[in-house]
Amino acid sequence: MKTFFVQFKCELGKAYEVAAALAAAELASEIYSTAGHYDLLAKFYIDDDQDIGHFVNEKVQIIPGISDTFTTVTFRAF
């Protein structure tokens, strides 16, 4: 399994709608509200044979209300 995180900037007033859509789609394992430059942070797991870029582009960024994303790829847990 590959693990990665995506931070989301949402259109004004849309953070709760985006979080609800992510939860309803059952794409992310965890979703958090955040303060600062981004509104939400989500943790994702995908199979090793899946491409992170395609996954984010085709399944995550299509959710209405998202204005920007920042993906962090992880490679080792401590």
Biopython code that builds the backbone (N, CA, C, O; Angstrom):
import numpy as np
from Bio.PDB.StructureBuilder import StructureBuilder

atoms = [
    (1, "MET", "N", (0.832, -1.185, 0.000)),
    (1, "MET", "CA", (0.000, 0.000, 0.000)),
    (1, "MET", "C", (0.882, 1.256, 0.000)),
    (1, "MET", "O", (1.919, 1.305, 0.662)),
    (2, "LYS", "N", (0.456, 2.242, -0.739)),
    (2, "LYS", "CA", (1.093, 3.557, -0.729)),
    (2, "LYS", "C", (0.270, 4.457, 0.182)),
    (2, "LYS", "O", (-0.960, 4.409, 0.179)),
    (3, "THR", "N", (0.962, 5.272, 0.956)),
    (3, "THR", "CA", (0.307, 6.239, 1.832)),
    (3, "THR", "C", (0.706, 7.627, 1.397)),
    (3, "THR", "O", (1.878, 7.885, 1.123)),
    (4, "PHE", "N", (-0.268, 8.531, 1.330)),
    (4, "PHE", "CA", (0.026, 9.922, 1.014)),
    (4, "PHE", "C", (-1.037, 10.815, 1.616)),
    (4, "PHE", "O", (-2.121, 10.363, 1.984)),
    (5, "PHE", "N", (-0.709, 12.085, 1.707)),
    (5, "PHE", "CA", (-1.603, 13.079, 2.284)),
    (5, "PHE", "C", (-1.901, 14.149, 1.242)),
    (5, "PHE", "O", (-1.049, 14.470, 0.414)),
    (6, "VAL", "N", (-3.102, 14.695, 1.285)),
    (6, "VAL", "CA", (-3.470, 15.802, 0.410)),
    (6, "VAL", "C", (-4.047, 16.916, 1.272)),
    (6, "VAL", "O", (-4.954, 16.693, 2.073)),
    (7, "GLN", "N", (-3.508, 18.114, 1.096)),
    (7, "GLN", "CA", (-4.064, 19.301, 1.735)),
    (7, "GLN", "C", (-4.957, 19.986, 0.706)),
    (7, "GLN", "O", (-4.643, 20.014, -0.484)),
    (8, "PHE", "N", (-6.062, 20.533, 1.173)),
    (8, "PHE", "CA", (-7.053, 21.137, 0.291)),
    (8, "PHE", "C", (-7.304, 22.595, 0.627)),
    (8, "PHE", "O", (-7.520, 22.945, 1.787)),
    (9, "LYS", "N", (-7.276, 23.442, -0.391)),
    (9, "LYS", "CA", (-7.826, 24.790, -0.297)),
    (9, "LYS", "C", (-9.214, 24.693, -0.918)),
    (9, "LYS", "O", (-9.382, 24.182, -2.024)),
    (10, "CYS", "N", (-10.184, 25.185, -0.199)),
    (10, "CYS", "CA", (-11.560, 25.097, -0.672)),
    (10, "CYS", "C", (-12.069, 26.482, -1.054)),
    (10, "CYS", "O", (-11.592, 27.501, -0.555)),
    (11, "GLU", "N", (-13.038, 26.487, -1.941)),
    (11, "GLU", "CA", (-13.709, 27.748, -2.247)),
    (11, "GLU", "C", (-14.331, 28.261, -0.952)),
    (11, "GLU", "O", (-14.669, 27.479, -0.065)),
    (12, "LEU", "N", (-14.476, 29.569, -0.852)),
    (12, "LEU", "CA", (-15.009, 30.156, 0.379)),
    (12, "LEU", "C", (-16.355, 29.532, 0.746)),
    (12, "LEU", "O", (-17.262, 29.433, -0.080)),
    (13, "GLY", "N", (-16.454, 29.118, 2.000)),
    (13, "GLY", "CA", (-17.691, 28.545, 2.510)),
    (13, "GLY", "C", (-17.965, 27.111, 2.087)),
    (13, "GLY", "O", (-19.069, 26.612, 2.304)),
    (14, "LYS", "N", (-16.986, 26.431, 1.486)),
    (14, "LYS", "CA", (-17.214, 25.083, 0.948)),
    (14, "LYS", "C", (-16.447, 23.976, 1.679)),
    (14, "LYS", "O", (-16.554, 22.813, 1.289)),
    (15, "ALA", "N", (-15.693, 24.293, 2.707)),
    (15, "ALA", "CA", (-14.844, 23.287, 3.362)),
    (15, "ALA", "C", (-15.653, 22.120, 3.914)),
    (15, "ALA", "O", (-15.246, 20.969, 3.760)),
    (16, "TYR", "N", (-16.782, 22.390, 4.551)),
    (16, "TYR", "CA", (-17.584, 21.305, 5.118)),
    (16, "TYR", "C", (-18.219, 20.462, 4.016)),
    (16, "TYR", "O", (-18.368, 19.250, 4.174)),
    (17, "GLU", "N", (-18.591, 21.085, 2.914)),
    (17, "GLU", "CA", (-19.143, 20.335, 1.784)),
    (17, "GLU", "C", (-18.079, 19.436, 1.155)),
    (17, "GLU", "O", (-18.358, 18.288, 0.810)),
    (18, "VAL", "N", (-16.874, 19.953, 1.009)),
    (18, "VAL", "CA", (-15.786, 19.154, 0.452)),
    (18, "VAL", "C", (-15.474, 17.984, 1.389)),
    (18, "VAL", "O", (-15.318, 16.853, 0.929)),
    (19, "ALA", "N", (-15.381, 18.240, 2.678)),
    (19, "ALA", "CA", (-15.100, 17.173, 3.638)),
    (19, "ALA", "C", (-16.198, 16.106, 3.596)),
    (19, "ALA", "O", (-15.902, 14.912, 3.635)),
    (20, "ALA", "N", (-17.443, 16.524, 3.518)),
    (20, "ALA", "CA", (-18.552, 15.570, 3.448)),
    (20, "ALA", "C", (-18.501, 14.744, 2.165)),
    (20, "ALA", "O", (-18.784, 13.546, 2.184)),
    (21, "ALA", "N", (-18.140, 15.380, 1.053)),
    (21, "ALA", "CA", (-18.037, 14.661, -0.221)),
    (21, "ALA", "C", (-16.898, 13.654, -0.191)),
    (21, "ALA", "O", (-17.038, 12.543, -0.703)),
    (22, "LEU", "N", (-15.767, 14.034, 0.408)),
    (22, "LEU", "CA", (-14.644, 13.093, 0.551)),
    (22, "LEU", "C", (-15.055, 11.892, 1.402)),
    (22, "LEU", "O", (-14.754, 10.747, 1.063)),
    (23, "ALA", "N", (-15.741, 12.162, 2.502)),
    (23, "ALA", "CA", (-16.181, 11.084, 3.393)),
    (23, "ALA", "C", (-17.198, 10.181, 2.685)),
    (23, "ALA", "O", (-17.119, 8.957, 2.793)),
    (24, "ALA", "N", (-18.137, 10.772, 1.974)),
    (24, "ALA", "CA", (-19.164, 9.998, 1.283)),
    (24, "ALA", "C", (-18.568, 9.113, 0.184)),
    (24, "ALA", "O", (-19.056, 8.010, -0.059)),
    (25, "ALA", "N", (-17.522, 9.596, -0.473)),
    (25, "ALA", "CA", (-16.878, 8.834, -1.547)),
    (25, "ALA", "C", (-15.995, 7.708, -1.001)),
    (25, "ALA", "O", (-15.554, 6.839, -1.753)),
    (26, "GLU", "N", (-15.741, 7.727, 0.303)),
    (26, "GLU", "CA", (-14.897, 6.722, 0.964)),
    (26, "GLU", "C", (-13.533, 6.581, 0.296)),
    (26, "GLU", "O", (-13.022, 5.475, 0.123)),
    (27, "LEU", "N", (-12.956, 7.715, -0.073)),
    (27, "LEU", "CA", (-11.635, 7.739, -0.699)),
    (27, "LEU", "C", (-10.522, 7.871, 0.332)),
    (27, "LEU", "O", (-9.469, 7.248, 0.194)),
    (28, "ALA", "N", (-10.750, 8.676, 1.359)),
    (28, "ALA", "CA", (-9.728, 8.986, 2.360)),
    (28, "ALA", "C", (-9.946, 8.156, 3.614)),
    (28, "ALA", "O", (-11.081, 7.843, 3.974)),
    (29, "SER", "N", (-8.857, 7.803, 4.273)),
    (29, "SER", "CA", (-8.980, 7.064, 5.527)),
    (29, "SER", "C", (-9.227, 7.998, 6.708)),
    (29, "SER", "O", (-9.854, 7.609, 7.693)),
    (30, "GLU", "N", (-8.730, 9.235, 6.606)),
    (30, "GLU", "CA", (-8.927, 10.235, 7.660)),
    (30, "GLU", "C", (-9.029, 11.604, 7.003)),
    (30, "GLU", "O", (-8.353, 11.878, 6.011)),
    (31, "ILE", "N", (-9.879, 12.461, 7.563)),
    (31, "ILE", "CA", (-10.060, 13.825, 7.055)),
    (31, "ILE", "C", (-10.075, 14.768, 8.254)),
    (31, "ILE", "O", (-10.791, 14.536, 9.229)),
    (32, "TYR", "N", (-9.276, 15.834, 8.173)),
    (32, "TYR", "CA", (-9.172, 16.796, 9.265)),
    (32, "TYR", "C", (-9.374, 18.211, 8.749)),
    (32, "TYR", "O", (-8.978, 18.533, 7.629)),
    (33, "SER", "N", (-9.992, 19.052, 9.567)),
    (33, "SER", "CA", (-9.988, 20.493, 9.319)),
    (33, "SER", "C", (-8.652, 21.023, 9.799)),
    (33, "SER", "O", (-8.111, 20.542, 10.794)),
    (34, "THR", "N", (-8.116, 22.013, 9.097)),
    (34, "THR", "CA", (-6.841, 22.596, 9.485)),
    (34, "THR", "C", (-6.938, 24.117, 9.448)),
    (34, "THR", "O", (-7.824, 24.685, 8.809)),
    (35, "ALA", "N", (-6.010, 24.759, 10.143)),
    (35, "ALA", "CA", (-5.913, 26.217, 10.120)),
    (35, "ALA", "C", (-4.648, 26.589, 9.363)),
    (35, "ALA", "O", (-3.659, 25.857, 9.404)),
    (36, "GLY", "N", (-4.677, 27.701, 8.687)),
    (36, "GLY", "CA", (-3.498, 28.134, 7.947)),
    (36, "GLY", "C", (-3.793, 28.269, 6.475)),
    (36, "GLY", "O", (-4.876, 28.707, 6.087)),
    (37, "HIS", "N", (-2.830, 27.896, 5.654)),
    (37, "HIS", "CA", (-2.955, 28.067, 4.207)),
    (37, "HIS", "C", (-3.947, 27.106, 3.581)),
    (37, "HIS", "O", (-4.480, 27.384, 2.506)),
    (38, "TYR", "N", (-4.206, 25.978, 4.232)),
    (38, "TYR", "CA", (-5.125, 24.979, 3.700)),
    (38, "TYR", "C", (-6.279, 24.766, 4.674)),
    (38, "TYR", "O", (-6.152, 25.017, 5.873)),
    (39, "ASP", "N", (-7.401, 24.300, 4.141)),
    (39, "ASP", "CA", (-8.619, 24.126, 4.934)),
    (39, "ASP", "C", (-8.799, 22.708, 5.452)),
    (39, "ASP", "O", (-9.356, 22.500, 6.530)),
    (40, "LEU", "N", (-8.326, 21.733, 4.682)),
    (40, "LEU", "CA", (-8.505, 20.332, 5.037)),
    (40, "LEU", "C", (-7.219, 19.558, 4.784)),
    (40, "LEU", "O", (-6.383, 19.949, 3.969)),
    (41, "LEU", "N", (-7.085, 18.451, 5.504)),
    (41, "LEU", "CA", (-5.987, 17.512, 5.300)),
    (41, "LEU", "C", (-6.600, 16.120, 5.294)),
    (41, "LEU", "O", (-7.370, 15.775, 6.191)),
    (42, "ALA", "N", (-6.264, 15.323, 4.292)),
    (42, "ALA", "CA", (-6.788, 13.958, 4.210)),
    (42, "ALA", "C", (-5.646, 12.975, 3.993)),
    (42, "ALA", "O", (-4.664, 13.273, 3.315)),
    (43, "LYS", "N", (-5.801, 11.797, 4.586)),
    (43, "LYS", "CA", (-4.819, 10.719, 4.453)),
    (43, "LYS", "C", (-5.412, 9.656, 3.532)),
    (43, "LYS", "O", (-6.569, 9.263, 3.685)),
    (44, "PHE", "N", (-4.615, 9.200, 2.583)),
    (44, "PHE", "CA", (-5.067, 8.222, 1.600)),
    (44, "PHE", "C", (-4.149, 7.014, 1.575)),
    (44, "PHE", "O", (-2.944, 7.124, 1.803)),
    (45, "TYR", "N", (-4.735, 5.864, 1.295)),
    (45, "TYR", "CA", (-4.002, 4.635, 1.025)),
    (45, "TYR", "C", (-4.479, 4.124, -0.327)),
    (45, "TYR", "O", (-5.682, 4.059, -0.584)),
    (46, "ILE", "N", (-3.537, 3.763, -1.189)),
    (46, "ILE", "CA", (-3.892, 3.132, -2.459)),
    (46, "ILE", "C", (-2.981, 1.932, -2.676)),
    (46, "ILE", "O", (-1.918, 1.831, -2.064)),
    (47, "ASP", "N", (-3.398, 1.036, -3.541)),
    (47, "ASP", "CA", (-2.591, -0.138, -3.856)),
    (47, "ASP", "C", (-1.280, 0.274, -4.512)),
    (47, "ASP", "O", (-1.197, 1.317, -5.160)),
    (48, "ASP", "N", (-0.269, -0.550, -4.337)),
    (48, "ASP", "CA", (1.057, -0.260, -4.887)),
    (48, "ASP", "C", (1.051, -0.088, -6.402)),
    (48, "ASP", "O", (1.875, 0.649, -6.944)),
    (49, "ASP", "N", (0.134, -0.759, -7.087)),
    (49, "ASP", "CA", (0.112, -0.665, -8.546)),
    (49, "ASP", "C", (-0.663, 0.551, -9.062)),
    (49, "ASP", "O", (-0.705, 0.789, -10.269)),
    (50, "GLN", "N", (-1.274, 1.318, -8.160)),
    (50, "GLN", "CA", (-1.987, 2.527, -8.567)),
    (50, "GLN", "C", (-1.036, 3.720, -8.601)),
    (50, "GLN", "O", (-0.071, 3.777, -7.840)),
    (51, "ASP", "N", (-1.317, 4.664, -9.483)),
    (51, "ASP", "CA", (-0.527, 5.872, -9.615)),
    (51, "ASP", "C", (-1.158, 6.990, -8.788)),
    (51, "ASP", "O", (-2.342, 7.289, -8.947)),
    (52, "ILE", "N", (-0.377, 7.604, -7.912)),
    (52, "ILE", "CA", (-0.891, 8.649, -7.032)),
    (52, "ILE", "C", (-1.413, 9.835, -7.837)),
    (52, "ILE", "O", (-2.487, 10.362, -7.546)),
    (53, "GLY", "N", (-0.661, 10.252, -8.840)),
    (53, "GLY", "CA", (-1.075, 11.394, -9.654)),
    (53, "GLY", "C", (-2.412, 11.181, -10.330)),
    (53, "GLY", "O", (-3.271, 12.062, -10.305)),
    (54, "HIS", "N", (-2.594, 10.017, -10.933)),
    (54, "HIS", "CA", (-3.866, 9.720, -11.582)),
    (54, "HIS", "C", (-4.994, 9.639, -10.565)),
    (54, "HIS", "O", (-6.094, 10.130, -10.818)),
    (55, "PHE", "N", (-4.729, 9.023, -9.413)),
    (55, "PHE", "CA", (-5.744, 8.903, -8.369)),
    (55, "PHE", "C", (-6.222, 10.285, -7.918)),
    (55, "PHE", "O", (-7.424, 10.545, -7.860)),
    (56, "VAL", "N", (-5.276, 11.163, -7.601)),
    (56, "VAL", "CA", (-5.641, 12.503, -7.135)),
    (56, "VAL", "C", (-6.368, 13.270, -8.230)),
    (56, "VAL", "O", (-7.388, 13.911, -7.976)),
    (57, "ASN", "N", (-5.847, 13.204, -9.433)),
    (57, "ASN", "CA", (-6.431, 13.939, -10.552)),
    (57, "ASN", "C", (-7.831, 13.444, -10.912)),
    (57, "ASN", "O", (-8.729, 14.249, -11.159)),
    (58, "GLU", "N", (-8.017, 12.146, -10.944)),
    (58, "GLU", "CA", (-9.257, 11.577, -11.453)),
    (58, "GLU", "C", (-10.326, 11.316, -10.396)),
    (58, "GLU", "O", (-11.509, 11.248, -10.730)),
    (59, "LYS", "N", (-9.937, 11.169, -9.123)),
    (59, "LYS", "CA", (-10.919, 10.835, -8.092)),
    (59, "LYS", "C", (-11.077, 11.891, -7.010)),
    (59, "LYS", "O", (-12.142, 12.010, -6.406)),
    (60, "VAL", "N", (-10.024, 12.656, -6.764)),
    (60, "VAL", "CA", (-10.057, 13.615, -5.660)),
    (60, "VAL", "C", (-10.337, 15.035, -6.156)),
    (60, "VAL", "O", (-11.251, 15.695, -5.661)),
    (61, "GLN", "N", (-9.563, 15.502, -7.119)),
    (61, "GLN", "CA", (-9.688, 16.891, -7.562)),
    (61, "GLN", "C", (-10.989, 17.183, -8.303)),
    (61, "GLN", "O", (-11.285, 18.346, -8.577)),
    (62, "ILE", "N", (-11.760, 16.174, -8.627)),
    (62, "ILE", "CA", (-13.041, 16.389, -9.312)),
    (62, "ILE", "C", (-14.161, 16.762, -8.344)),
    (62, "ILE", "O", (-15.259, 17.113, -8.777)),
    (63, "ILE", "N", (-13.899, 16.690, -7.054)),
    (63, "ILE", "CA", (-14.927, 17.027, -6.063)),
    (63, "ILE", "C", (-15.194, 18.529, -6.116)),
    (63, "ILE", "O", (-14.260, 19.325, -6.026)),
    (64, "PRO", "N", (-16.449, 18.919, -6.258)),
    (64, "PRO", "CA", (-16.785, 20.347, -6.323)),
    (64, "PRO", "C", (-16.389, 21.084, -5.043)),
    (64, "PRO", "O", (-16.507, 20.545, -3.943)),
    (65, "GLY", "N", (-15.923, 22.313, -5.200)),
    (65, "GLY", "CA", (-15.575, 23.154, -4.062)),
    (65, "GLY", "C", (-14.095, 23.195, -3.751)),
    (65, "GLY", "O", (-13.665, 23.983, -2.909)),
    (66, "ILE", "N", (-13.298, 22.353, -4.419)),
    (66, "ILE", "CA", (-11.852, 22.354, -4.213)),
    (66, "ILE", "C", (-11.229, 23.368, -5.165)),
    (66, "ILE", "O", (-11.474, 23.330, -6.370)),
    (67, "SER", "N", (-10.420, 24.275, -4.616)),
    (67, "SER", "CA", (-9.756, 25.247, -5.480)),
    (67, "SER", "C", (-8.275, 24.949, -5.680)),
    (67, "SER", "O", (-7.680, 25.421, -6.648)),
    (68, "ASP", "N", (-7.658, 24.162, -4.768)),
    (68, "ASP", "CA", (-6.236, 23.842, -4.892)),
    (68, "ASP", "C", (-5.933, 22.640, -4.011)),
    (68, "ASP", "O", (-6.594, 22.425, -2.995)),
    (69, "THR", "N", (-4.933, 21.859, -4.401)),
    (69, "THR", "CA", (-4.478, 20.747, -3.574)),
    (69, "THR", "C", (-2.959, 20.753, -3.487)),
    (69, "THR", "O", (-2.271, 21.292, -4.353)),
    (70, "PHE", "N", (-2.457, 20.144, -2.427)),
    (70, "PHE", "CA", (-1.017, 19.966, -2.237)),
    (70, "PHE", "C", (-0.820, 18.542, -1.732)),
    (70, "PHE", "O", (-1.264, 18.204, -0.635)),
    (71, "THR", "N", (-0.161, 17.716, -2.521)),
    (71, "THR", "CA", (0.014, 16.301, -2.195)),
    (71, "THR", "C", (1.399, 16.052, -1.619)),
    (71, "THR", "O", (2.403, 16.518, -2.158)),
    (72, "THR", "N", (1.438, 15.315, -0.520)),
    (72, "THR", "CA", (2.689, 14.905, 0.096)),
    (72, "THR", "C", (2.766, 13.389, 0.049)),
    (72, "THR", "O", (1.932, 12.692, 0.626)),
    (73, "VAL", "N", (3.778, 12.889, -0.646)),
    (73, "VAL", "CA", (3.978, 11.443, -0.761)),
    (73, "VAL", "C", (4.878, 10.995, 0.394)),
    (73, "VAL", "O", (5.910, 11.607, 0.668)),
    (74, "THR", "N", (4.470, 9.926, 1.058)),
    (74, "THR", "CA", (5.255, 9.416, 2.184)),
    (74, "THR", "C", (5.896, 8.101, 1.779)),
    (74, "THR", "O", (5.422, 7.424, 0.867)),
    (75, "PHE", "N", (6.983, 7.741, 2.468)),
    (75, "PHE", "CA", (7.675, 6.515, 2.093)),
    (75, "PHE", "C", (8.138, 5.671, 3.260)),
    (75, "PHE", "O", (8.611, 4.554, 3.053)),
    (76, "ARG", "N", (8.018, 6.171, 4.492)),
    (76, "ARG", "CA", (8.424, 5.365, 5.643)),
    (76, "ARG", "C", (7.745, 5.892, 6.900)),
    (76, "ARG", "O", (7.673, 7.102, 7.118)),
    (77, "ALA", "N", (7.252, 4.978, 7.721)),
    (77, "ALA", "CA", (6.642, 5.369, 8.992)),
    (77, "ALA", "C", (7.601, 5.024, 10.125)),
    (77, "ALA", "O", (8.286, 4.002, 10.082)),
    (78, "PHE", "N", (7.642, 5.871, 11.124)),
    (78, "PHE", "CA", (8.500, 5.634, 12.286)),
    (78, "PHE", "C", (7.670, 5.413, 13.521)),
    (78, "PHE", "O", (8.217, 5.197, 14.602)),
]
sb = StructureBuilder()
sb.init_structure("model")
sb.init_model(0)
sb.init_chain("A")
sb.init_seg("    ")
for serial, (resi, resn, name, xyz) in enumerate(atoms, 1):
    if name == "N":
        sb.init_residue(resn, " ", resi, " ")
    sb.init_atom(name, np.array(xyz, "f"), 0.0, 1.0, " ", f" {name:<3s}", serial, name[0])
structure = sb.get_structure()
